[in-house]
């Protein structure tokens, strides 16, 4: 069982360093995914009808506006959000969504935000220099500590405004217990944001939870990681939260009435979507959701997990492959590793040039987390700061999509054995 026939570009041939051609293998799906065929078909089908949104009385404009606005409920249902009380604000990507929330969260720089030691930079840097930021610790394998979260919530004595946490790590693939985190946050007067960039494409989400205590307050995710690479993501949260305050971007589409003396802002989500929106991106995202739902998120999770287990087992039998806490339970299909004695960038480059395999190497925009996993101390980090020409430590990352195959993993194993035995 795989879903390769649904994805565009899976049979693309590329040139190798030796001038031969081979079928490209993409194991870098955590960075971005190729488009679904259905997404491209939807784009091409609708293109003749494309027009301005909220700004015209013509037939095409009316059709475009209806498509754009009706898409929100589809997205809210997909992530299990309360349609009556929640809204979906369209953004470029997860990074913009998190920055947008950071601009609206609190005007008091004494507000406390709890992040974690495992976050992507996009769920770390936006909170710095705006609020008091503290970090929930992880264990030596990089797994979230509920005990440390509870201790820090007690320590700050209901001063924590937000707990912001990745749904699944883009480095290790570990899935965080987001509903347990939500319950602890709400018990202590805080809200929760889930960075869903690595979770939403791979696992069924239920923002509404099982009670008001474990409900997810905010969710951010990107279309380009779920087979809809046209520059749209979403920030989902309570309507009442976005009703207050001014938008961070101001301009066309954000107001009800303007004079030289006052501005009356529009209701959310329009207030937070300044300028002409990306209708084609929204269309792509909804078409991708249609395809994901047609397959079934449970089937996707099951298949990708089988790829994860197979790859992990095969890698573990290669002498010289360093796996980092290679327990596959409760993970999305991501594996970080190194080849002992060979620089990570060299391994990735050789896989690309000699086997046509695309992987990611480095720190994956999560430097503090990777430094922790590699046990890099502060003195070493200071050396890198003072001398940017030093080779920086990192890892090689495999990240699977629903279209990858066991045969592709076999090709990877063959290539790694060849690299190692030189």
C-alpha positions as CSV (number, residue, x, y, z in Angstrom):
1,X,0.0,0.0,0.0
2,X,1.3,3.4,-1.0
3,X,-0.2,6.5,-2.6
4,X,2.5,7.2,-5.1
5,X,0.1,7.6,-8.1
6,X,-1.5,10.6,-6.4
7,X,1.6,12.7,-6.3
8,X,3.2,14.7,-9.1
9,X,6.9,14.2,-10.0
10,X,7.5,10.8,-8.4
11,X,8.9,9.4,-11.7
12,X,11.2,12.3,-12.5
13,X,14.6,11.4,-13.7
14,X,17.6,13.5,-12.8
15,X,21.3,13.6,-13.9
16,X,24.0,12.1,-11.6
17,X,27.6,13.2,-11.2
18,X,28.7,10.4,-13.6
19,X,26.3,11.8,-16.2
20,X,23.9,8.9,-15.9
21,X,20.3,9.5,-15.2
22,X,18.2,8.0,-12.3
23,X,14.8,8.3,-10.8
24,X,14.8,10.9,-8.1
25,X,14.1,9.8,-4.5
26,X,12.9,12.5,-2.2
27,X,13.4,11.9,1.5
28,X,13.1,15.5,2.5
29,X,9.4,15.8,3.0
30,X,9.7,17.5,6.3
31,X,11.0,20.6,4.4
32,X,8.4,20.6,1.7
33,X,6.3,18.1,-0.3
34,X,5.6,17.8,-4.0
35,X,2.1,18.6,-5.0
36,X,-0.8,16.2,-5.3
37,X,-2.0,15.7,-8.9
38,X,-5.4,16.7,-7.6
39,X,-4.1,20.0,-6.4
40,X,-2.7,20.9,-9.9
41,X,-5.9,19.7,-11.5
42,X,-7.9,22.0,-9.2
43,X,-5.7,25.0,-9.9
44,X,-5.9,24.5,-13.7
45,X,-9.7,23.9,-13.6
46,X,-10.4,27.0,-11.6
47,X,-7.9,29.3,-13.3
48,X,-10.3,30.7,-15.9
49,X,-12.7,31.7,-13.1
50,X,-10.1,33.4,-11.0
51,X,-10.9,37.0,-10.0
52,X,-10.7,39.5,-7.1
53,X,-12.1,38.6,-3.7
54,X,-14.4,40.9,-1.7
55,X,-13.8,43.6,-4.2
56,X,-16.1,43.1,-7.2
57,X,-19.7,42.6,-8.3
58,X,-18.8,40.5,-11.4
59,X,-19.8,36.9,-11.6
60,X,-16.2,35.6,-11.4
61,X,-15.5,37.8,-8.4
62,X,-18.6,36.4,-6.6
63,X,-17.5,32.8,-7.4
64,X,-14.0,33.5,-6.2
65,X,-15.2,35.1,-3.0
66,X,-17.5,32.2,-2.2
67,X,-14.8,29.6,-2.8
68,X,-12.4,31.6,-0.6
69,X,-14.8,32.0,2.3
70,X,-16.3,28.5,2.1
71,X,-12.8,27.0,2.4
72,X,-12.5,28.1,6.0
73,X,-15.0,25.6,7.4
74,X,-13.4,22.8,5.5
75,X,-10.1,23.6,7.1
76,X,-11.6,24.0,10.6
77,X,-13.4,20.6,10.2
78,X,-10.2,19.0,9.0
79,X,-8.4,19.8,12.3
80,X,-11.4,19.2,14.5
81,X,-11.9,22.8,15.5
82,X,-15.2,24.3,16.7
83,X,-16.7,26.0,13.7
84,X,-19.0,28.3,15.7
85,X,-16.3,29.7,17.9
86,X,-13.0,29.3,16.0
87,X,-11.7,31.0,12.8
88,X,-9.0,30.2,10.3
89,X,-6.8,33.1,9.3
90,X,-4.8,32.6,6.1
91,X,-1.1,33.3,6.1
92,X,1.9,32.5,4.0
93,X,3.2,29.7,6.2
94,X,3.6,28.5,9.7
95,X,6.3,31.0,10.4
96,X,4.1,33.9,9.6
97,X,1.2,32.4,11.6
98,X,3.4,32.2,14.8
99,X,4.7,35.7,14.3
100,X,1.2,37.0,13.8
101,X,0.1,35.4,17.1
102,X,3.2,36.8,18.9
103,X,2.2,40.3,17.7
104,X,-1.3,39.9,19.2
105,X,-0.7,37.8,22.3
106,X,0.0,40.4,24.9
107,X,1.1,44.1,25.1
108,X,2.8,43.6,28.4
109,X,6.5,42.5,28.1
110,X,6.1,40.9,31.6
111,X,3.9,38.2,30.1
112,X,5.5,34.8,30.3
113,X,5.6,32.4,27.4
114,X,6.8,28.8,27.9
115,X,8.4,27.3,24.8
116,X,10.5,24.1,24.7
117,X,14.0,23.0,24.0
118,X,12.8,21.1,20.9
119,X,11.3,23.9,18.8
120,X,12.0,25.0,15.3
121,X,13.4,28.5,15.2
122,X,10.0,29.7,13.9
123,X,8.4,28.7,17.3
124,X,11.2,30.2,19.3
125,X,12.6,33.4,17.9
126,X,9.2,35.2,17.5
127,X,8.7,35.1,21.3
128,X,12.1,36.4,22.3
129,X,12.5,40.1,23.1
130,X,8.8,40.5,23.4
131,X,8.0,38.5,26.5
132,X,9.7,36.6,29.3
133,X,10.5,33.3,27.7
134,X,11.4,30.1,29.5
135,X,12.0,26.7,28.1
136,X,10.5,23.3,29.0
137,X,13.3,20.7,29.2
138,X,13.6,17.5,27.2
139,X,15.2,14.2,28.2
140,X,18.4,13.0,26.7
141,X,16.5,11.6,23.7
142,X,14.8,15.0,23.1
143,X,11.4,14.1,24.4
144,X,9.1,16.6,26.1
145,X,8.9,16.6,29.9
146,X,5.4,17.0,31.3
147,X,7.0,17.1,34.8
148,X,9.1,20.1,33.9
149,X,6.1,21.9,32.3
150,X,4.1,21.4,35.5
151,X,7.0,22.7,37.6
152,X,7.4,25.8,35.5
153,X,3.7,26.5,35.5
154,X,3.7,26.4,39.3
155,X,6.9,28.5,39.4
156,X,5.3,31.3,37.5
157,X,2.1,31.2,39.5
158,X,-0.5,31.8,36.8
159,X,1.6,34.4,35.0
160,X,2.2,32.2,32.0
161,X,0.1,33.6,29.1
162,X,0.9,30.9,26.5
163,X,2.6,27.4,26.3
164,X,3.8,27.1,22.7
165,X,4.9,23.6,21.5
166,X,5.6,21.7,18.4
167,X,3.1,19.0,17.6
168,X,5.8,16.8,16.2
169,X,9.6,17.6,16.1
170,X,11.1,18.3,12.7
171,X,14.4,16.8,13.9
172,X,13.4,13.6,15.7
173,X,9.8,13.2,14.7
174,X,8.6,12.8,18.4
175,X,4.9,13.6,18.8
176,X,4.2,15.7,21.8
177,X,1.2,14.9,24.1
178,X,-0.6,18.1,23.1
179,X,-3.9,17.5,24.9
180,X,-2.1,16.7,28.2
181,X,-0.1,19.8,27.7
182,X,-3.3,21.8,27.1
183,X,-4.9,20.4,30.2
184,X,-1.9,21.5,32.4
185,X,-1.8,24.9,30.7
186,X,-5.5,25.6,31.1
187,X,-5.4,24.4,34.7
188,X,-2.8,27.2,35.3
189,X,-4.6,29.9,33.4
190,X,-2.5,29.7,30.2
191,X,-3.4,29.0,26.6
192,X,-1.6,26.7,24.2
193,X,-0.3,27.1,20.6
194,X,0.6,24.0,18.7
195,X,3.1,24.4,15.8
196,X,1.4,21.8,13.5
197,X,3.8,22.0,10.6
198,X,5.1,18.4,11.0
199,X,1.9,17.0,12.6
200,X,-1.1,18.1,10.5
201,X,0.1,16.3,7.2
202,X,0.7,13.0,9.0
203,X,-1.8,12.5,11.8
204,X,-5.5,13.2,12.5
205,X,-5.9,16.4,14.6
206,X,-8.7,17.1,17.0
207,X,-8.4,20.7,18.3
208,X,-11.6,20.5,20.2
209,X,-10.2,17.7,22.4
210,X,-12.3,15.6,24.6
211,X,-13.3,18.4,27.0
212,X,-12.8,22.1,27.4
213,X,-9.7,21.4,29.5
214,X,-7.7,19.7,26.8
215,X,-8.9,21.9,23.9
216,X,-6.1,23.3,21.7
217,X,-6.4,27.1,21.6
218,X,-4.2,27.9,18.6
219,X,-2.9,25.8,15.7
220,X,-0.5,26.9,12.9
221,X,0.4,24.9,9.8
222,X,1.6,25.2,6.2
223,X,0.1,23.9,3.0
224,X,3.5,23.3,1.4
225,X,4.2,20.5,3.8
226,X,0.9,18.8,2.9
227,X,1.2,18.6,-0.9
228,X,-0.1,22.1,-1.6
229,X,3.0,24.2,-2.4
230,X,1.3,27.5,-3.3
231,X,2.2,29.7,-0.4
232,X,-0.7,29.4,2.0
233,X,-0.9,28.3,5.7
234,X,-3.4,28.9,8.5
235,X,-3.5,30.3,12.0
236,X,-6.5,28.8,13.7
237,X,-7.8,30.2,17.0
238,X,-10.9,31.6,18.9
239,X,-12.8,34.3,17.1
240,X,-13.1,36.3,20.4
241,X,-9.3,36.4,20.7
242,X,-8.8,38.1,17.3
243,X,-11.7,40.5,17.9
244,X,-9.7,42.6,20.3
245,X,-6.8,44.9,19.3
246,X,-5.5,46.1,16.0
247,X,-4.2,43.9,13.2
248,X,-0.4,43.6,12.8
249,X,-0.7,44.3,9.1
250,X,-3.1,47.2,8.1
251,X,-4.6,48.1,4.8
252,X,-7.2,47.0,2.3
253,X,-9.7,44.5,3.4
254,X,-9.1,45.0,7.2
255,X,-11.7,47.8,7.9
256,X,-15.4,48.5,8.1
257,X,-15.1,52.3,8.1
258,X,-12.2,54.8,7.9
259,X,-12.1,58.6,8.3
260,X,-9.3,61.0,9.0
261,X,-10.3,60.8,12.7
262,X,-11.0,57.1,13.3
263,X,-10.8,53.5,12.0
264,X,-13.3,50.8,12.7
265,X,-11.6,47.5,12.1
266,X,-13.4,44.6,10.4
267,X,-14.3,41.4,12.2
268,X,-11.9,38.4,12.2
269,X,-10.7,36.8,10.1
270,X,-10.9,39.7,7.6
271,X,-9.2,42.1,10.0
272,X,-6.1,39.9,9.9
273,X,-5.9,39.3,6.1
274,X,-4.6,42.7,4.7
275,X,-4.4,43.1,1.0
276,X,-5.5,40.8,-1.9
277,X,-5.4,37.2,-0.5
278,X,-3.8,34.2,-2.2
279,X,-6.9,32.5,-3.6
280,X,-5.0,30.0,-5.6
281,X,-3.0,29.0,-2.5
282,X,-6.3,28.5,-0.6
283,X,-7.7,26.4,-3.4
284,X,-4.6,24.3,-3.4
285,X,-4.8,23.7,0.3
286,X,-8.5,22.7,0.2
287,X,-7.8,20.4,-2.7
288,X,-5.0,18.7,-0.8
289,X,-7.3,18.3,2.3
290,X,-9.9,16.7,0.1
291,X,-7.3,14.1,-1.1
292,X,-5.9,13.5,2.4
293,X,-9.4,12.9,3.7
294,X,-10.2,10.6,0.8
295,X,-7.2,8.5,1.6
296,X,-7.9,8.7,5.4
297,X,-5.4,10.1,7.9
298,X,-5.3,6.8,9.8
299,X,-4.2,5.0,6.7
300,X,-1.6,7.6,6.0
301,X,-0.3,7.4,9.6
302,X,-0.2,3.6,9.4
303,X,1.7,3.5,6.1
304,X,4.2,6.1,7.0
305,X,4.9,4.4,10.3
306,X,5.6,1.2,8.5
307,X,8.2,3.1,6.4
308,X,9.7,4.5,9.6
309,X,10.0,1.1,11.2
310,X,11.5,-0.5,8.1
311,X,14.1,2.2,7.6
312,X,15.0,2.3,11.2
313,X,15.5,-1.4,11.3
314,X,17.7,-1.5,8.2
315,X,19.8,1.5,9.3
316,X,20.4,-0.1,12.7
317,X,22.2,-3.0,11.0
318,X,24.8,-0.9,9.3
319,X,27.9,-0.6,11.3
320,X,29.0,3.0,11.6
321,X,25.5,4.5,11.4
322,X,24.7,6.6,14.4
323,X,21.0,6.8,15.2
324,X,19.8,9.2,17.9
325,X,17.4,7.5,20.3
326,X,16.0,5.2,17.6
327,X,12.8,4.3,19.4
328,X,10.1,4.5,16.7
329,X,7.1,4.7,19.1
330,X,5.0,7.8,19.0
331,X,6.8,9.5,16.1
332,X,6.1,10.8,12.7
333,X,8.3,9.3,9.9
334,X,11.5,11.2,10.6
335,X,14.9,9.7,11.3
336,X,18.0,11.8,12.1
337,X,21.4,10.0,11.8
338,X,25.1,10.3,11.1
339,X,27.7,8.2,9.4
340,X,30.6,7.9,11.8
341,X,33.8,9.6,10.5
342,X,32.1,11.4,7.6
343,X,30.9,15.0,7.8
344,X,27.1,15.2,7.5
345,X,27.1,17.6,4.6
346,X,29.4,15.3,2.6
347,X,27.1,12.3,3.2
348,X,24.1,14.3,1.9
349,X,26.0,15.6,-1.1
350,X,27.2,12.1,-2.0
351,X,23.7,10.7,-1.7
352,X,22.4,13.4,-4.1
353,X,25.2,13.3,-6.6
354,X,25.8,9.5,-6.8
355,X,22.4,8.0,-6.0
356,X,19.8,10.8,-6.8
357,X,18.6,10.8,-3.2
358,X,17.5,14.1,-1.6
359,X,17.9,14.4,2.2
360,X,18.5,17.3,4.5
361,X,21.7,17.9,6.5
362,X,22.6,20.4,9.2
363,X,20.6,21.5,12.2
364,X,17.2,21.8,10.4
365,X,16.4,25.3,11.8
366,X,16.4,23.9,15.3
367,X,20.0,24.6,16.4
368,X,19.5,24.5,20.2
369,X,17.7,21.1,20.0
370,X,20.4,19.5,17.7
371,X,23.1,20.9,19.9
372,X,21.5,19.2,22.9
373,X,21.1,15.9,21.0
374,X,24.7,16.0,19.9
375,X,25.9,17.0,23.4
376,X,27.6,20.2,22.1
377,X,28.5,22.4,25.1
378,X,28.5,26.1,25.5
379,X,32.3,26.4,24.9
380,X,32.0,24.6,21.6
381,X,29.1,26.9,20.6
382,X,31.2,30.0,21.5
383,X,34.0,28.7,19.1
384,X,31.5,28.5,16.3
385,X,30.3,32.1,17.1
386,X,33.9,33.4,17.0
387,X,35.0,31.4,13.9
388,X,32.1,31.1,11.3
389,X,34.5,29.1,9.1
390,X,34.6,26.1,11.4
391,X,32.7,23.1,10.3
392,X,29.5,22.9,12.3
393,X,28.1,19.7,13.7
394,X,24.8,18.5,12.4
395,X,22.9,15.4,11.3
396,X,21.4,13.9,8.2
397,X,17.6,13.7,8.2
398,X,15.3,11.3,6.5
399,X,11.6,12.3,6.3
400,X,9.1,10.2,4.5
401,X,5.9,11.1,2.8
402,X,2.9,9.0,1.9
403,X,4.3,8.3,-1.6
404,X,7.7,6.9,-0.6
405,X,8.3,3.2,-0.9
406,X,10.3,0.4,0.8
407,X,12.2,0.0,-2.5
408,X,13.4,3.6,-2.2
409,X,14.6,2.8,1.3
410,X,16.5,-0.2,0.0
411,X,18.3,2.2,-2.5
412,X,19.2,4.4,0.4
413,X,20.7,1.5,2.4
414,X,22.7,0.4,-0.7
415,X,24.1,4.0,-1.2
416,X,25.0,4.4,2.5
417,X,26.8,1.1,2.6
418,X,28.8,2.2,-0.5
419,X,29.6,5.6,1.2
420,X,30.7,3.9,4.4
421,X,32.9,1.3,2.8
422,X,35.1,3.7,0.8
